[in-house]
Amino acid sequence: SSSRPCDESIGREKQMNQDQARGKWEQIKGRAKKAWGELTDDDFKKAEGSIDKLYGVIQERFGDTKEANRAKLDKLHL
């Protein structure tokens, strides 16, 4: 048998974690778009799914510090 029950469980858990991470990233993207309406899909692609990279992209585009950007995003709890 090529797939043991334990392997299937690990695979399902890994998929759930990926789905959760993707969902979290979509939430962050939504909040960032509310805060900085001029963000484009290219900006989000540059961030490569990383919140830290997204703060860097926002800093490049809009000039605030990463800390200021993080604070602005944190205020937008959905």
Salt bridges, closest charged atoms under 4 A:
ASP7 OD1 - ARG4 NH2 3.50
ASP19 OD1 - ARG22 NH2 3.05
GLU26 OE2 - LYS29 NZ 3.73
ASP41 OD1 - LYS33 NZ 3.73
ASP43 OD2 - ARG61 NH1 2.29
GLU48 OE1 - LYS53 NZ 2.31
ASP52 OD1 - ARG70 NH2 3.32
